[in-house]
Amino acid sequence: MLVHQFLENSAERFPDKTALVCGDRRVSYTALHQASRGLAGALLELGLQRQDRVVIFCENSIEAVTALFGILMAGGIFVMLNPAMKARKLAYILNNSGARAVIAQADRAMLMREAISEAPAVRHVVWVGSSKSAAGPGAPAIAEHLWEALLGEAEKRPGILPAAGIDVDLATIIYTSGSTGEPKGVMSAHCNVVAAARSITGYLQNTPDDVILDTLPLSFDYGLYQVFMAALFGGTVVLEPSFAFPYRVLERLVQERVTGFPIVPTVAALLLQMQDLSRFDFSSLRYITNTAAALPVAHIRRLLAIFPGKRIYSMYGLTECKRVAYMPPEKLPERPGSVGIAMPNCEVFVVDEDGRKLGANQVGELVVRGANVMQGYWNAPEETAKRFRPGRYPADTLLHTGDLFRQDEEGFLYFVGRKDDMIKTKGERVSPKEIENIICEMEGVAEAAVIGVPDDILGQAIKAFVVCSRNPGPTDAAVIHHCKKHLEPFMVPKEVVFRDALPRTASGKIDKKPLR
């Protein structure tokens, strides 16, 4: 099965059912399928070739979902990016992915044009939204199109689409922060996405009656898979731009009779700070899921008290394999510190530094085996070789997660820590190196070291240590302002501390352990 066949099958089974709700707009499975198919035809007419990459630079919207399914139907690979991304990182990803086309919000036209000017492979841009917003001088070699006009023309010439490929073709490249400071593209084949979606919907016991409230960005795999999974079982997704206005989101949950609510620790912390939750009717809610980072045990206990009778799934995963483990809700009260057991059709084990399997309750690196393990990192063979290693059989790949775990006698997993310095904040994985690079660009800065520190709201807050090259150097406010200008909001340090020098190891490298 191919990922876009989720939509095709549900459109055949539930033609008039609502597939997406976004603001005041509601779209049926038939309408979503027809629009996606029309876009696929338009992209093929523009010259899209099988496995060409197309970047989607849109907020959570019906157009973003239509775009991803349309690209897949045309045999392409979609790359979903956060529209809060700055021009420099956007240009890097456009070049790294070799994107041939871009589908972007018209109100981001100025930023997109800046990034495209450094990405010679891009040949087409499709603007979503007002033509006035997209107005401006474009690059001579790039053809610009308006979303509504492109789909309108495609509907006049629906035609028959060619075979869109096979299940080992790539479906998407999901960019995540890399240890070198540059984003890495996780290559997800159709078979990987299908395997992960089937496994997750299996243990969540999803049915066509489920309505999922998705406040997570579609550029985040956790948010993206809500769309994939609902299309698989024929459910409805209620798309929200974010959880920035919690009371409004909860009112939406009640209004749409939501049954499934995926959250991250940041959302959980905000929920627990809200007053008078008892005024909301949560009777339709069947389950809550959490991943991205482990919830504090105290938060789990409070969620269980606030949502009695609801199934709360504590889970663990990473982009490189989507999901690894889940805690059966009935066992959560007795093991709140665990992220559960391996999900169906997935095998996990803990190994030492030499790759030898460890016994119960011994701490080591978690290794994952299964069809959910992705294909590696795009254009990064050395990075791929570090994490994706050969298994016992020729086509067998083991994912070395880089995370330290212990596993008890009954197979329940307990997260211990991270082998690297990656920071999990607001549900996003952040590379300290990327922030350090930006800070070190400032005049008057000699060195910078960035770490994550525990935070009840953010999961981890970003803390920057800075050594100045002159006196006076920049202020903490100036450092934060500079980061806001060049980084996404979730990457901006919460605190900046100035030091005369940074601790170092015997080899001369910055030693972050004393900073923690």
N, C-alpha and C positions, 0 to 999 in steps of 0.2 A: 504493500500500500504506500501511496505517496501522500504527503501532508495535505495538499489541496483537495484530495479525495475525501477528507473529513467533511469539508464544506459541500462537495458535490453530493455525497451520500445523504447528509442531513437535509439538503435542499430537496432531494427526492422523497425523503421520508416525511419531512415536516415543512412543506412548501410555504404555508402561510404563517408559520410560527415566528415570533420575534426572535431574531438572532442577536441583535445589538440594540441597546438603549444608550443614547449619548445626549445629554441635555434634554431638549424637547423633541429630539428626533428618535424614531423607532424604525428599524429596518428588518424586514422579514428575511428568511433564509433564501427564498427565491430572488428577492431584490439584490441581496448581497452577492449571490452566485452570479446573477446576470451582470452586475456591475464589474465584478472581478474578471469575468470572462471577457467583457468588453475591453477592459484595460489590457488584458493579456493580448487580445487581437491588435490593439493600438501599439503596444510595445513591439510586437513582432513586425508590424508595418514600419516602425521606426528603425528596424534592423537589429533588434535584440537577438543575440545568439544564445544557444543552449549553454547554461552555466555562466553567462555574463552576470556581473554584479550590478545591482541597482540599490542605491542608498535611499532610505526613507527618513526624512528629516521633519517629522510632524509630531505634534502633541497627541495624546490619546484621543482618537477620533474615528469616525466611521471611515473616513478616507484612508487613514493609516492601515486599518484592517483590510479594506478593499485592495489597497496597494500590495500588501504582503501576499494575499491569495492570488492576485492578478499576476504578480511576478513569478510565483511558483507555477501557475498554469501555463505561463509562457516558457517554462523550462529554465528560468533564471534563478539567481541566488539573491535574496534580499538581505540588506544590512540596515537594521533599525537603529537609529541614533537619537539620543536625547537632544531636543531642540534648544536646550540651555547650553549646549556645547559651544566653546569658543572657536574662532576661525582657525587658529593654528592647529588644534587637535583635529578639527574637521578636515582640514587640508591633508594632514598626515594620513587619516583613515581613507580619504578619497584616493590618495596615491597608493597606500599600502594595499588596498583592496582591488585597485585597478578598475574602479567603478566606471561603467560606460554611461550610466544615466542616473539622474537624481529626481526624486519626488519630494518637494519641499513646500512648507508653508510660505505663502507669498509675503507675510509680514516678517520673514527672516531673509528676504531677498538680498539685502545689502551685505549681511554676513556671509550668505552662501556664495554670492558673487566674489567676495574677497577670497574665500577658500578655493573656489573653482579656478581662479586665476593662477593658482599654483598646482592645479591638477589637470594636466594635458589630456588624460585619457577620457575625461567626461565629454560626451558629445550631445547629450540632450538633458534639458531641465524641464520638469513639469511643475507648474506653480499651482498650489492648492489655495483657493481663497480669492480675494478681490484682485482684479487685474490692476487696479490703481496701486495696490501695495507692491506688486511685482514690477511696476514701471521703473525703468532706469536703463542705463547703457549696459548691454550684455557683451560677452566676448564674441568676436566675429566667427569663431569656429564652432560655436555652440548654438544649437537650435532650441528655442524656448517655446513652450506650449502651455496652454491653460487647461486645467483639469477638466472642467465642464465641457469645453469644446472638444477635447480629445476623446472623452467618453461618448459624447454625442455623435461624433463621426464614426466611432467604432461600432455603435449600436446599429448604424445604417448598413454596415458591412460585417455582420457577425461571423460568417464563414465557419469553417471547421478547423479547430486548432490541431496542430500536429501533436504527436506523442510527446509528453513533457519530460521523458527521461525514465530512469529506473531508480530503485530505492537506495542505491549506494551513491547517487549523485548528491551534491550538497544542496541543502534547502536554505540555510542561512549561515551567516558568519556573525557571531555575537562578540563584539569588542568589549574587553574587560581590561582593567589596569594591569600593567606588567611590571615585573620587578626592576626592569631597566629604566622605567619612567615613561616608556612609550606603550600605548595600548596594544594588546595582543588580540588577534581575531580567532575565536574558537570556532572551528569548522564543524558544523552539525549536518550530517547527512539525513536524508528523509528517514532512513531506517532507524537512526538514533532517536529522532524526534518521536516517531511512531512508537518505538519501544518504551520511551520514557512516559509519554502521554497515556499509553494503555496501562502501564504499571500504576501510575499515580491515580488515575480515575478508578482503577480497580480497588485499591485500598481505601479511597475516599467514598466508594460505593455510589458514584455519581449515576444519576438517571436523567432522562429528558426533562423531568420536572424541576431540576435544579436551576436556580438563578444566581449567578456569581457577581458579586460587587467587586470590581477591579479598580482600585485607586492607585495601583502601582504603574510606573511608566512602562510602556511596551518595549522600550529599549532595555529593560531589565528582564532577564529571562523568566523570572517568577511572574511578572506581569504578563509577558508575552504568552506563556503557556496557559494562562487562564483562557485566552482566545482559542488556542489550539485544542485544549481539552473540551471546552464547551462545544466546539464544532464537531468533535469526535462523538460525543454522546447526545448531541442535539439539544443542548441547554441554551440559556440566555445569558449574555454578559451585559452588565450595566457598567459602562465606562465612565469614570470620573477623572478629572485632570490630576487630582492629588488628594491627600488627606489634610490639606491646609486649613479647611474649615470643617472641623469634626462634627459639629452639630448638624450642619447642612448635609453632610455625608450620611449621618445616621438617620436623618429624616428620609433621605433617599432609600436607605436600606428598608425602612418600614414601608414606604410608599410602594416599592417594587416587589415587596414580599420576598426579599433576598433569603436564600437558603445557605449560601456559602460565602465566607468572608475571609480572603487571604490577607494576612497582615505581616508586618516586620516588627522587630522590637521597638522601633521608634513609635509606630502606631499604637502598639500595646501600652507604652508608657503614657502617651497622650490620652488614650481611653481611660486609663486608671486615674488620671488627674481630673477627668470631667466630673462635673457635679450633677447629681440627680439623674443618673442613667435610668432610673426606674420609670421615668416618664415615657420611655420608648418601648414600643411593643415589639419584642424580639421573638414572638411566638413562631414566626416563619423560619427563623434561623436554625439550621440543622448542624452546621459545623463551622469552626474557625481553624485556619491553618497558620503556622508561623515557620519561617525559615529565614535565610540570609545571615542570621546570627542567633545563638542560643538565647532564649529568654531567661532572665534571672528567675531563680526558683520562687522568690517572693512574688514576682509578677504572675507566674503560673498559678500559684495558690489563689491570688486575688481574682484572676480571670475565671477560675473554676467557681468561685463564690458569686461573682457577678452574673455568670452565664450558667446557672445550674441546669443540668440535663442536656447541655449542648456538647457535641463531640469536639474536643480541642486536640488538634494534631500538632505536636512539636516535631519538627523535621530538620534534617540536615542535608545539604547538597552544595554543589558548586557548579559553575557554568560548564566546566569541562565534562560533566556527566549528568547535568541537570539535577537529579535527585539521587540520594544514597540511602537514606534511612528515614523511618517515621516511627513515632511512638503510638501504638494502639491506644486510643483514648481511654479505654477502660483500665489501662495500666498506668496512666499518667499520674494519678494521685499517689501511687506507691513508689514511683520512680521519677519524680519531677526533675531530677538532675541529669537524666539520660535523654538522648535524642532518638532512642528507640532501636529498632532492629532493621536489618537490610530490607529494602522494599522488594516486592515480587520480581523475579527474574534478574536479580542482582546479587552478587556475592561480594563480601567484604572480609578483610583480614588485616591484622596489625603486624607490622614487621619491624625488625631492628635495622640498624644502619647498613647491615650487609644483606638485607632483603630476606632474612630468615623469619618465618612465622613465629610469633610470640604466644605464650600461653595466656590464660585468663588473668585479667587485672594487671598485666604488664603494659607499660607505656611504650608506644612506638608510633610509627607513621601509618596512617590508614591507607590501604590500597583497595581499589574498586575494580571489579571485573563484571562485564555484562554488555548487552547490546546498547545500553544507554551511554556507554563511554564514547565520547566524540572522536573525531578524526585527527585531532592535533591542532596546532596553531598555524594560521595562514601565513605563508612566506617566512616561517621561522623554524627551520629544521632543527637547529641546536636547542631551542627552547622546548620543542616537541619531544626531542630525545630525552630531556631531563624528566619529563612528567609522564609521557606515554611510552611504556616499555613493553618489549615482547613478553608474551605469556608462555604457557606450556605448549600451545599448538601454533601452527604457522600463522593463522589469521586471528590469533588471540592477542588482545592488547590489555595491559594492566595500567590503570591510572594511579600514579603515586600522588596523593592529594597535597602533600606538604603540611598536613595537619596532624597533630599528635592526639592519639586516642588511647583509651583502654577499653577492653571488651570483657564483660563479666561471663560467668559460667553459662548463663542462659542466652548469651549472644547480644545483650543490650550494650549499646555504645555510649561512652562518656567522653565528651570533648575535653581535652586537657590544655591545649594551646596551639599556636601556629609556629611552624618551623621558620617561616620568614617574617618579615616586618609588615606584611600587608595589613591594612586597617579596614575594619568593617564599620561604617558609619552611615546612619540613615538607610540601612539596607543595601548600601553600595560598597563595593570593594575598591579601596583607594591605595594607590602606590605612593608611599612617602617620597620616593625618588622624584616623582613628577612635581610634587609641591616644592621639594628642596631645589629643584632646577629653577623653578619660577622665582623663588625668594632670592636665590643667588644671582639672578639677573639684575637685582636692584643695585644702584650705586651705593657704595658704603657698606655692602655686605660681603664678608669674607667666606663664611661657611654657614650652613644650616643643617639641622637634623630634625626630622619630624617623626613623632611617635603617636600611637593611639593610647589614650588613657580611659579607664572605665567611666561611663556616663549613663545614668539611669534613663535618659531620654533618647540619646543618640546611639546607644550600644557602646560605641567608642567615640570620644571626642578627639579632635586633632590638635596636638600641641606642638608648637615649633620652637626650637632652640636656635638662636641666631648669634653669630659672632660678627661684630662689626670690624670693618677695615679702617675706619676713621672715627674721630671723635669731634663733634657729635655725629652719630650714625642715624639711621632712620628710626622713627618711633614705632611702637607696636601698632599704633593706628595706621601708620603709613604702610607697614608690612601687610596688614589685613586688607587695606584698600587695594594694594597692588595685586594681592591674590584674588580678590573679588573681580578685578578687571580681567584677569587672565585665566581663571579657573571656574569650573562649575560651582554652584553654591555649596554643594555637599563636601567640596574639597577645601573650603576655606578654613584655616585654623581658628579654633575657638579661643586659643590662648597663645601668646608669643612671649617667650622668656629670653632675655639677653644674657650671654655668658662671655667671659674674657677668653675662654678656650673650651673646646669640647673634649671629653674623655676619649682616649684612643687605646686600641689593642697593641700588643707587642709588635705587630706587623705594620702599625701606623694607621690602620683603618679606624674610623669613628666607631666607638663602642657605645651602643645605645642602652645596654643593660643598666649602667648607673643612672641614666636619665630617667628610667622607669621607676 
